[in-house]
């Protein structure tokens, strides 16, 4: 069974994006994790930003996982499982 995912609100994603643009990656990481662990995030925009944050704080595997989730947001059809 898969892990439950959480999609952050657009306002949170925008706020975190602004922190990233200012180079405050650790602050962005802390705020993101206060909402929900990045490993549970879903949504194309949120996962893309989560991948960026994770990459900058040294979580390369998490960054890759989120990038793939952003690239392939929909679950595969039942026939493919």
Buried (B, 14 or more C-beta within 10 A) or exposed (E): EEEEBEBBEEEBBEBBBEBBEEEBBEBBBEBBEEBBEBBEBBBEBBBBBBBBBBBBBEBEEBBEBBBEBBEEEEEEEEEEE
